[in-house]
Amino acid sequence: DLLDLCPEKVENYEQKLKNFFTEHIHADEEIRYCLQGSGYFDVRDKNDRWIRIWIKEGDMIVLPAGIYHRFTLDTTNYIKGVTTIQAWYMNDTNEDQRLPHHCNPEEYVSLEKLSELGVLYWNLNVDDYENDEEFNKIRKSRGYTYSDLITCCPDKLPNYEAKIKSFFEEHIHSDEEIRFCLEGSGYFDVRDLNDRWIRIWVKKGDMIVLPAGIYHRFTLDSDNYIKALRLFVGEPVWTPHNRPQDDHPARLDYIKAFTKEAEPVEAH
């Protein structure tokens, strides 16, 4: 979601700024992507000294759970930021697929990096999406004429174990894969151009588009629940083509479009 922080746009501005500047921790990561303006995140080092981080337009910052920190505007008194999707490179352990699988140290991936792989992302109004102007604009401009709902959890998905296993097999599709998360959460894993796995954590309000031909897979996280809207251009074709598919036309087109020489698609 968006945070537009300035005296003219935030109710109880002085009180909220005071709250942001009170030293605190969170039980989860804090992720901010600065769209406009600037501000300061202050974090404590291991000797309890303050480190000031100046974030400006185009900067994305991830503060780990449990770190003492605070936030304030700088003298421009304006910042517009977004709580953005979380993505990171995965480790190679054989632990439960539903765990985060962070590297040590953690290696986060930006929206720009995802866009270089052809992966698109929006955070949308999930509570009234059918009437949401941005959602309908995206749907019209990209030609998504078909939609249906899928609920993945042990109680609601027929042949749950087999389906979850098939979703986690590395594969490609001949067409885009589009998912808009309405409830719950889960992981889409995609291969980068060096064949490393990037894990993308999709949560409520996140809409993701995977390009045709990208190697990928899906799994639930430890909450074991997601409800998503599936979209498609024309009649849906959900056929997965399990790896290896290096000679498949969709894979060849993907490699041609998203090698380093190609222009990256626009990040959202």
C-alpha positions, 0 to 999 in steps of 0.5 A: 500500500501507499504512504503519502507523508506530509503535513497537508495529507496526513491526519494527526500529522504531528502525532503520527510523526512523533509515533514514527520517531519513537524507538521501536521494533517490529515482529516482522521485516519493515520494507519501504520503497521510496517513490518520491521525496526523502526521509531518514531511517535510524537504526541501532548498531550492536554498540547501541549507537544510532546510524542514520540512513537517508532514503530518497527517490528510487531507494528500497530498504529492508529492516530486519525483524527485531532491530531497534529503529525509528523514522523521520522526515528530513527538512523537505517534509515529504515522502511517498513510499510503498510497502512493496513485495518481498523477494530474495535469493534462496539457499539450497537446503532441503528444508520444508519448501514452505519455509523462507529459505533465506541465504546467509547473509540474506540477499534481497531482490528489488522490483527492478531486478524482477522487472529485468526478468519480466516479472511484473507487480502491483499492490491493489485494492483487494477489498473492492477490486471489481470496482477498482480503477487501477485493477480494471485499467490493468485488466483492460490494457493487458487483455485479461478477459478471463478470470476465476478463483482458486483457493489452496488449503488442505480443506478446500483444494481437491487432491491437495497433496498431489496438486501442491506437489505438481505446483512445486515442480519446476516448469514453464507456461506458453502464456503469462501466469497472472495471480492476484492474491485476495487472502493468505500468502504463498511463494512464487519461485523464479529462476534468474538468468544465472539459474539461481532461484528467487523467492517472491512472497505474495500476500493479500493485495499483491498482483504478480505476472510471470512471463511466458517461458520463465522457469518457476514453481509455487508453494504455500508458506507455513500458513497453508492458505491462499485465495487468488484470482487467476486471470488469462487472455482468452480461454485459459490454458493452464498446461505446465511444461516441466523442465527441461524445456530449453527448446520450447518456443516460449522458452526461446522467446523468453531468453531472446526477450530478457537477456542482458542485451534486451530492454527490461520491462517497466517496473511497477 
